[in-house]
Amino acid sequence: MIENELTIRLTCFFGIFAVMALWEVKSPRRPLSLSRKLRWSNNLGLIVVNSVLLRLFFPAAAVGFALQAEAKGWGLFNEVSLPTWIVVLCSIILLDLAIYWQHRLFHRIPMLWQYHQVHHADLDYDVTTATRFHPIEILLSMVIKMVAITLIGAPALAVMLFEIILNGCAMFNHGNVQLPSAVDKIVRTFLVTPDMHRVHHSVVKSEHDSNYGFNLSIWDRLFGTYVAQPAAGHLGMKIGLDRFRDPKNQMITALLRMPFSEKKAQK
């Protein structure tokens, strides 16, 4: 399975992306304020830039690094003898916890926020928002992920599965899709739903600083950052950042410059 990692991940990515895109067309949660063509071309353009830079700076990527760490016996799970399925499951859960705290740090530390704001400056909220990150944030995230892999001793299989789950859940919970409230209530008991994570993209600070999870919803409940619904409702809430309302800021050139603009220090 590890040998076919790239094929498996790309198949999962394009498959889930296609399902979410079709779902958004068939049953949108909110009307879009900007044209899909404008947003998609620029948001997806960041994927190309980020993919090239990741391959340039980290050719082995997370799974390759996990193989090296495993071979050298680094990390907790390389020091204990447990059934493989337990190690894989616990590694995925701990990696998810690490991503939760990474997300909080990117909001809390101004130097990190100046890059993460590119993700939040999207004026709409759909499956492509899940892919919209500044290249420097992507590179920093990889470094943090490698540190987590080293400490946990996560096996390569667990890292590969986590990457697939993370990408899939991010596309799901950033989807502009209508999920029946009864279904949403059940699903968010375990997983972050679109309605749950959409709150995090509100311009309202108390809502913006909540619901940091990408996969499991337990972390926000456990650490007191859970907000059930936006005060203005999902149709009435304002998405994005107040200081970046000009559609020109949605162009990929503006997104790449955004962390270095005069407005970067504000939150």
C-alpha contacts under 8 A as a table, 3 or more apart, distances in Angstrom:
res1	aa1	res2	aa2	distance
1	M	4	N	5.38
1	M	5	E	6.40
2	I	5	E	4.94
2	I	156	A	7.46
2	I	157	L	6.72
2	I	160	M	7.59
4	N	7	T	5.45
4	N	8	I	6.12
5	E	8	I	5.19
5	E	9	R	6.02
5	E	160	M	7.08
6	L	9	R	5.18
6	L	10	L	6.03
7	T	10	L	5.28
7	T	11	T	6.03
8	I	11	T	5.19
8	I	12	C	6.18
9	R	12	C	5.14
9	R	13	F	6.01
9	R	164	I	6.08
10	L	13	F	4.97
10	L	14	F	6.07
11	T	14	F	5.47
11	T	15	G	5.89
12	C	15	G	5.09
12	C	16	I	5.95
12	C	164	I	7.03
12	C	168	G	7.56
13	F	16	I	5.41
13	F	17	F	5.93
13	F	164	I	7.64
13	F	167	N	7.05
13	F	168	G	6.80
14	F	17	F	5.00
14	F	18	A	5.97
15	G	18	A	5.27
15	G	19	V	6.35
16	I	19	V	5.10
16	I	20	M	6.14
16	I	168	G	6.38
16	I	171	M	7.43
17	F	20	M	5.22
17	F	21	A	6.02
17	F	127	V	7.09
17	F	171	M	6.77
18	A	21	A	5.11
18	A	22	L	6.16
19	V	22	L	5.32
19	V	23	W	6.11
20	M	23	W	4.95
20	M	24	E	6.09
20	M	127	V	6.60
20	M	171	M	7.25
20	M	172	F	6.74
20	M	175	G	6.47
20	M	177	V	7.87
21	A	24	E	5.15
21	A	25	V	6.45
21	A	127	V	6.77
22	L	25	V	5.16
22	L	26	K	6.19
23	W	26	K	5.08
23	W	27	S	5.76
23	W	28	P	7.29
23	W	177	V	6.36
24	E	27	S	5.35
24	E	28	P	4.69
24	E	29	R	7.66
24	E	126	D	7.76
24	E	175	G	6.92
24	E	176	N	5.52
24	E	177	V	5.11
24	E	178	Q	7.98
25	V	28	P	6.03
27	S	177	V	5.79
27	S	178	Q	5.63
28	P	31	P	6.99
28	P	176	N	5.45
28	P	177	V	4.68
28	P	178	Q	5.72
29	R	176	N	5.22
29	R	177	V	4.75
29	R	178	Q	4.64
29	R	235	L	7.80
30	R	176	N	6.57
30	R	177	V	7.91
30	R	234	H	7.63
30	R	235	L	6.04
32	L	35	S	7.11
32	L	36	R	7.68
32	L	124	D	6.07
33	S	123	L	7.19
33	S	124	D	6.48
34	L	38	L	7.19
34	L	39	R	7.14
34	L	123	L	7.60
34	L	124	D	7.26
34	L	247	P	7.75
35	S	38	L	5.43
35	S	39	R	6.56
36	R	39	R	5.31
36	R	40	W	5.72
37	K	40	W	5.38
37	K	41	S	5.93
38	L	41	S	5.68
38	L	42	N	6.51
38	L	250	Q	7.77
38	L	251	M	7.76
39	R	42	N	5.43
39	R	43	N	5.81
39	R	128	T	7.98
39	R	250	Q	6.74
39	R	251	M	7.89
40	W	43	N	5.12
40	W	44	L	5.63
40	W	45	G	7.91
40	W	128	T	6.32
41	S	44	L	5.49
41	S	45	G	5.84
42	N	45	G	4.82
42	N	46	L	6.61
42	N	250	Q	7.00
42	N	251	M	5.76
42	N	252	I	5.01
43	N	46	L	5.51
43	N	47	I	7.30
43	N	128	T	6.04
43	N	129	T	6.87
43	N	131	T	6.65
43	N	132	R	5.22
43	N	252	I	7.20
44	L	47	I	5.20
44	L	48	V	7.05
44	L	128	T	6.58
44	L	131	T	6.71
44	L	132	R	7.17
45	G	48	V	5.35
45	G	49	V	6.64
45	G	252	I	6.99
46	L	49	V	5.07
46	L	50	N	5.93
46	L	131	T	7.42
46	L	132	R	6.30
46	L	133	F	6.98
46	L	134	H	7.33
46	L	135	P	7.58
46	L	252	I	7.05
47	I	50	N	5.09
47	I	51	S	5.87
47	I	131	T	6.40
47	I	132	R	7.36
48	V	51	S	5.21
48	V	52	V	6.28
49	V	52	V	5.39
49	V	53	L	6.34
49	V	135	P	7.09
50	N	53	L	5.17
50	N	54	L	6.04
50	N	134	H	7.78
50	N	135	P	5.24
50	N	138	I	6.87
51	S	54	L	5.19
51	S	55	R	6.25
52	V	55	R	5.31
52	V	56	L	6.17
53	L	56	L	4.90
53	L	57	F	6.03
53	L	58	F	7.97
53	L	135	P	7.42
53	L	139	L	7.91
54	L	57	F	5.32
54	L	58	F	5.26
54	L	59	P	6.77
54	L	61	A	7.28
54	L	138	I	7.85
54	L	139	L	6.75
55	R	58	F	5.32
55	R	59	P	4.41
55	R	60	A	7.60
55	R	61	A	7.31
56	L	59	P	5.91
58	F	61	A	5.17
60	A	63	V	7.01
60	A	64	G	4.46
60	A	65	F	6.02
61	A	64	G	5.48
61	A	65	F	6.18
61	A	142	M	7.80
62	A	65	F	5.10
62	A	66	A	6.15
62	A	142	M	7.16
62	A	145	K	7.24
62	A	146	M	6.47
62	A	159	V	6.95
62	A	160	M	7.92
63	V	66	A	4.99
63	V	67	L	6.38
63	V	156	A	5.23
63	V	157	L	7.73
63	V	159	V	5.81
63	V	160	M	5.89
64	G	67	L	5.16
64	G	68	Q	6.52
64	G	156	A	7.32
65	F	68	Q	5.10
65	F	69	A	6.18
65	F	146	M	7.04
66	A	69	A	4.99
66	A	70	E	5.95
66	A	146	M	7.82
66	A	149	I	6.48
66	A	150	T	7.60
66	A	153	G	7.80
66	A	154	A	6.69
66	A	155	P	6.00
66	A	156	A	4.93
66	A	159	V	7.12
67	L	70	E	5.08
67	L	71	A	6.17
67	L	155	P	6.97
67	L	156	A	5.46
68	Q	71	A	5.11
68	Q	72	K	6.32
69	A	72	K	5.17
69	A	73	G	6.08
69	A	74	W	5.25
69	A	75	G	7.75
69	A	149	I	7.85
69	A	150	T	6.32
69	A	153	G	7.07
70	E	73	G	5.04
70	E	74	W	6.17
70	E	78	N	6.94
70	E	153	G	6.78
70	E	154	A	7.68
70	E	155	P	6.30
70	E	156	A	7.67
71	A	74	W	7.92
73	G	78	N	5.30
73	G	79	E	7.33
73	G	153	G	7.61
74	W	78	N	6.13
74	W	79	E	7.91
74	W	150	T	5.80
74	W	151	L	7.16
74	W	153	G	5.69
75	G	78	N	5.57
75	G	79	E	6.82
75	G	149	I	7.48
75	G	150	T	5.17
75	G	151	L	4.50
75	G	152	I	4.94
75	G	153	G	3.69
75	G	154	A	7.45
76	L	79	E	5.38
76	L	80	V	6.92
76	L	151	L	6.23
76	L	152	I	5.00
76	L	153	G	5.11
77	F	80	V	5.40
77	F	81	S	7.52
77	F	82	L	7.95
77	F	87	V	6.68
77	F	152	I	6.24
77	F	153	G	4.85
77	F	154	A	6.64
78	N	81	S	7.70
78	N	153	G	5.59
82	L	86	I	6.67
82	L	87	V	6.49
83	P	86	I	5.48
83	P	87	V	6.50
84	T	87	V	5.13
84	T	88	V	6.12
85	W	88	V	5.12
85	W	89	L	6.03
86	I	89	L	5.16
86	I	90	C	5.94
87	V	90	C	5.28
87	V	91	S	5.89
87	V	154	A	7.49
87	V	155	P	7.80
88	V	91	S	5.14
88	V	92	I	6.25
88	V	154	A	7.16
88	V	155	P	6.87
88	V	157	L	7.14
88	V	158	A	4.83
89	L	92	I	5.28
89	L	93	I	6.39
89	L	158	A	7.27
90	C	93	I	5.10
90	C	94	L	6.09
91	S	94	L	5.13
91	S	95	L	5.99
91	S	152	I	6.78
91	S	153	G	7.83
91	S	154	A	5.31
91	S	155	P	7.73
91	S	158	A	6.27
91	S	159	V	7.81
92	I	95	L	5.15
92	I	96	D	6.17
92	I	154	A	7.96
92	I	158	A	5.96
92	I	159	V	7.09
92	I	161	L	7.68
92	I	162	F	5.60
93	I	96	D	5.09
93	I	97	L	6.33
94	L	97	L	4.95
94	L	98	A	6.23
94	L	152	I	7.57
95	L	98	A	4.95
95	L	99	I	6.29
95	L	145	K	7.82
95	L	148	A	6.82
95	L	149	I	7.59
95	L	162	F	7.55
96	D	99	I	5.09
96	D	100	Y	6.32
96	D	162	F	7.91
96	D	214	F	7.87
96	D	215	N	6.86
96	D	216	L	7.34
97	L	100	Y	5.07
97	L	101	W	6.47
97	L	219	W	7.06
98	A	101	W	5.28
98	A	102	Q	6.07
98	A	145	K	7.88
98	A	148	A	6.87
99	I	102	Q	4.88
99	I	103	H	6.08
99	I	145	K	7.91
99	I	213	G	7.72
99	I	214	F	7.88
100	Y	103	H	5.21
100	Y	104	R	6.48
100	Y	212	Y	5.99
100	Y	213	G	5.23
100	Y	214	F	7.19
100	Y	219	W	7.18
101	W	104	R	5.00
101	W	105	L	6.21
102	Q	105	L	5.09
102	Q	106	F	6.29
102	Q	141	S	7.89
102	Q	144	I	7.74
103	H	106	F	5.15
103	H	107	H	6.58
103	H	212	Y	6.22
103	H	213	G	7.86
104	R	107	H	5.20
104	R	108	R	6.12
104	R	212	Y	6.59
105	L	108	R	4.89
105	L	109	I	5.78
105	L	112	L	7.37
106	F	109	I	5.84
106	F	110	P	7.69
106	F	112	L	4.81
106	F	113	W	5.02
106	F	116	H	6.30
107	H	110	P	7.30
107	H	112	L	7.08
107	H	113	W	5.19
107	H	116	H	7.38
107	H	209	D	7.55
108	R	112	L	7.85
108	R	113	W	7.01
109	I	112	L	5.44
109	I	113	W	6.04
110	P	113	W	4.86
110	P	114	Q	6.19
110	P	265	A	6.72
111	M	114	Q	5.62
111	M	115	Y	7.52
112	L	115	Y	5.66
112	L	116	H	6.42
112	L	137	E	7.62
113	W	116	H	4.79
113	W	117	Q	5.78
114	Q	117	Q	5.58
114	Q	118	V	7.73
114	Q	258	M	7.81
114	Q	259	P	4.75
114	Q	260	F	7.65
114	Q	264	K	5.36
114	Q	265	A	6.87
115	Y	118	V	6.00
115	Y	133	F	7.84
115	Y	134	H	5.93
115	Y	136	I	6.91
115	Y	137	E	5.82
115	Y	258	M	7.75
115	Y	259	P	5.22
116	H	119	H	5.60
116	H	120	H	6.99
116	H	133	F	6.85
116	H	134	H	6.96
116	H	137	E	6.57
117	Q	120	H	4.92
117	Q	121	A	5.91
117	Q	259	P	7.51
118	V	121	A	5.30
118	V	122	D	7.35
118	V	132	R	7.21
118	V	133	F	6.11
118	V	134	H	6.12
118	V	255	L	6.09
118	V	258	M	6.78
118	V	259	P	7.44
119	H	122	D	6.36
119	H	129	T	6.88
119	H	132	R	5.36
119	H	133	F	5.25
119	H	134	H	7.42
120	H	201	H	6.21
120	H	240	G	5.41
120	H	241	L	6.50
121	A	240	G	4.70
121	A	241	L	5.16
121	A	244	F	6.14
121	A	245	R	7.97
121	A	250	Q	7.99
122	D	125	Y	6.92
122	D	129	T	7.02
122	D	239	I	7.50
122	D	240	G	5.31
122	D	241	L	7.76
122	D	250	Q	7.00
123	L	239	I	5.68
123	L	240	G	4.86
123	L	241	L	7.69
123	L	245	R	7.08
124	D	129	T	7.98
124	D	239	I	6.32
124	D	240	G	7.17
125	Y	128	T	7.86
125	Y	129	T	5.97
125	Y	174	H	6.39
125	Y	175	G	6.96
125	Y	176	N	6.08
125	Y	198	R	7.43
125	Y	201	H	7.99
125	Y	239	I	7.40
126	D	129	T	5.47
126	D	130	A	7.49
126	D	174	H	5.31
126	D	175	G	4.49
126	D	176	N	4.59
127	V	130	A	5.66
127	V	131	T	7.64
127	V	171	M	5.06
127	V	172	F	7.02
127	V	174	H	5.25
127	V	175	G	4.60
127	V	176	N	6.88
128	T	131	T	5.32
128	T	132	R	6.60
128	T	171	M	7.44
128	T	174	H	7.80
129	T	132	R	5.08
129	T	174	H	6.41
130	A	170	A	5.57
130	A	171	M	5.40
130	A	174	H	5.81
131	T	171	M	7.89
133	F	137	E	6.55
133	F	138	I	6.64
134	H	137	E	5.32
134	H	138	I	6.46
134	H	255	L	7.25
134	H	256	L	6.46
135	P	138	I	5.00
135	P	139	L	6.29
135	P	256	L	7.84
136	I	139	L	5.10
136	I	140	L	6.11
137	E	140	L	5.05
137	E	141	S	5.92
138	I	141	S	5.06
138	I	142	M	6.31
139	L	142	M	5.16
139	L	143	V	6.52
140	L	143	V	5.15
140	L	144	I	6.33
141	S	144	I	5.07
141	S	145	K	6.04
142	M	145	K	4.95
142	M	146	M	6.13
143	V	146	M	5.13
143	V	147	V	6.36
144	I	147	V	5.12
144	I	148	A	6.28
145	K	148	A	5.03
145	K	149	I	6.13
146	M	149	I	5.00
146	M	150	T	6.14
147	V	150	T	5.10
147	V	151	L	6.27
148	A	151	L	5.20
148	A	152	I	5.97
149	I	152	I	5.25
149	I	153	G	5.55
149	I	154	A	5.28
149	I	159	V	7.93
150	T	153	G	5.26
150	T	154	A	7.26
154	A	158	A	6.24
154	A	159	V	6.57
155	P	158	A	5.38
155	P	159	V	6.45
156	A	159	V	5.05
156	A	160	M	6.13
157	L	160	M	5.18
157	L	161	L	6.18
158	A	161	L	5.16
158	A	162	F	5.95
159	V	162	F	4.98
159	V	163	E	6.11
160	M	163	E	5.20
160	M	164	I	6.38
161	L	164	I	5.16
161	L	165	I	6.11
162	F	165	I	5.00
162	F	166	L	5.84
163	E	166	L	5.08
163	E	167	N	6.11
164	I	167	N	5.34
164	I	168	G	6.03
165	I	168	G	5.07
165	I	169	C	5.87
165	I	215	N	7.64
166	L	169	C	5.28
166	L	170	A	5.96
166	L	214	F	6.98
166	L	215	N	6.43
167	N	170	A	5.16
167	N	171	M	6.27
168	G	171	M	5.32
168	G	172	F	6.21
169	C	172	F	4.89
169	C	173	N	5.96
169	C	192	V	7.74
169	C	214	F	6.56
169	C	215	N	5.78
170	A	173	N	5.33
170	A	174	H	5.98
170	A	214	F	5.93
170	A	215	N	7.37
171	M	174	H	5.31
171	M	175	G	6.12
172	F	175	G	5.23
172	F	193	T	7.27
172	F	194	P	6.64
173	N	192	V	6.24
173	N	193	T	4.87
173	N	194	P	3.85
173	N	195	D	7.49
173	N	196	M	7.74
173	N	197	H	6.16
173	N	198	R	7.74
173	N	214	F	7.48
174	H	194	P	5.49
174	H	197	H	6.96
174	H	198	R	6.94
175	G	194	P	5.84
176	N	194	P	7.21
177	V	194	P	7.22
179	L	183	V	6.64
179	L	184	D	6.03
180	P	183	V	5.27
180	P	184	D	6.08
181	S	184	D	4.91
181	S	185	K	6.06
182	A	185	K	5.21
182	A	186	I	6.55
183	V	186	I	5.25
183	V	187	V	6.10
184	D	187	V	5.15
184	D	188	R	5.90
184	D	193	T	6.62
184	D	195	D	7.71
185	K	188	R	5.53
185	K	189	T	6.68
186	I	189	T	5.51
186	I	190	F	7.79
187	V	190	F	5.84
187	V	191	L	5.76
187	V	192	V	7.57
187	V	193	T	6.91
188	R	191	L	4.76
188	R	192	V	5.33
188	R	193	T	5.64
188	R	196	M	7.41
188	R	217	S	6.34
189	T	217	S	6.69
189	T	218	I	7.64
190	F	216	L	5.77
190	F	217	S	5.53
190	F	218	I	6.71
191	L	215	N	5.64
191	L	216	L	4.60
191	L	217	S	4.99
191	L	218	I	7.93
192	V	196	M	6.10
192	V	197	H	6.50
192	V	213	G	6.72
192	V	214	F	6.14
192	V	215	N	5.63
192	V	216	L	5.90
192	V	217	S	5.02
193	T	196	M	5.11
193	T	197	H	6.26
194	P	197	H	5.35
194	P	198	R	5.83
195	D	198	R	5.19
195	D	199	V	6.80
195	D	229	Q	7.50
195	D	234	H	7.48
196	M	199	V	5.86
196	M	200	H	7.66
196	M	211	N	6.88
196	M	227	V	7.65
196	M	228	A	6.42
196	M	229	Q	6.94
197	H	200	H	5.29
197	H	201	H	7.22
197	H	211	N	5.91
197	H	212	Y	7.52
197	H	213	G	7.76
197	H	214	F	7.85
198	R	201	H	5.28
198	R	202	S	7.04
198	R	234	H	7.96
199	V	202	S	5.45
199	V	207	E	5.78
199	V	208	H	6.73
199	V	210	S	7.52
199	V	211	N	7.15
199	V	227	V	7.38
199	V	228	A	7.95
199	V	229	Q	6.45
199	V	230	P	5.53
200	H	207	E	5.65
200	H	208	H	4.45
200	H	209	D	6.54
200	H	210	S	5.61
200	H	211	N	5.62
200	H	212	Y	7.03
201	H	207	E	7.66
201	H	208	H	5.67
201	H	239	I	5.60
201	H	240	G	6.01
202	S	205	K	7.49
202	S	207	E	6.01
202	S	208	H	5.27
202	S	230	P	7.68
202	S	237	M	6.62
202	S	238	K	5.75
202	S	239	I	4.68
202	S	240	G	6.17
202	S	241	L	7.87
203	V	207	E	7.58
203	V	208	H	6.28
203	V	238	K	5.93
203	V	239	I	5.71
203	V	240	G	5.68
203	V	241	L	5.47
203	V	242	D	6.54
204	V	207	E	5.43
204	V	208	H	5.81
205	K	208	H	4.75
205	K	209	D	5.95
206	S	209	D	5.43
206	S	210	S	6.89
207	E	210	S	5.41
207	E	211	N	7.98
207	E	227	V	6.84
207	E	230	P	6.80
209	D	212	Y	7.68
209	D	225	T	7.47
210	S	220	D	7.50
210	S	225	T	4.78
210	S	226	Y	5.74
210	S	227	V	6.22
211	N	220	D	5.73
211	N	225	T	5.81
211	N	226	Y	5.19
211	N	227	V	6.45
212	Y	220	D	6.61
212	Y	225	T	7.40
213	G	216	L	6.33
213	G	217	S	6.04
213	G	219	W	6.56
213	G	220	D	6.42
214	F	217	S	7.66
216	L	219	W	6.73
217	S	220	D	5.98
217	S	221	R	6.90
218	I	221	R	5.16
218	I	222	L	5.88
219	W	222	L	4.98
219	W	223	F	5.97
220	D	223	F	5.35
220	D	224	G	5.78
220	D	225	T	4.66
220	D	226	Y	4.73
221	R	224	G	5.36
221	R	225	T	6.32
221	R	226	Y	5.24
222	L	225	T	7.89
227	V	230	P	7.58
229	Q	233	G	6.83
229	Q	234	H	7.69
230	P	233	G	5.15
230	P	234	H	6.43
230	P	237	M	6.72
231	A	237	M	7.52
232	A	235	L	7.60
232	A	236	G	5.08
232	A	237	M	4.98
233	G	236	G	5.21
233	G	237	M	5.72
234	H	237	M	5.48
240	G	244	F	7.62
240	G	245	R	7.81
241	L	244	F	5.58
241	L	245	R	7.02
242	D	245	R	6.06
243	R	263	K	7.53
244	F	249	N	6.43
245	R	249	N	7.38
246	D	249	N	5.67
246	D	250	Q	7.80
247	P	250	Q	5.43
247	P	251	M	7.70
248	K	251	M	5.78
248	K	254	A	7.25
249	N	254	A	5.25
249	N	255	L	6.50
250	Q	254	A	6.59
250	Q	255	L	6.45
251	M	254	A	5.29
251	M	255	L	6.25
252	I	255	L	4.89
252	I	256	L	6.17
253	T	256	L	5.27
253	T	257	R	6.39
254	A	257	R	5.07
254	A	258	M	5.79
255	L	258	M	5.05
255	L	259	P	7.91
256	L	259	P	7.28
257	R	260	F	5.62
257	R	261	S	6.50
258	M	261	S	5.22
258	M	264	K	7.14
259	P	264	K	5.58
260	F	264	K	6.31
261	S	264	K	5.53
262	E	265	A	7.50
263	K	266	Q	5.93
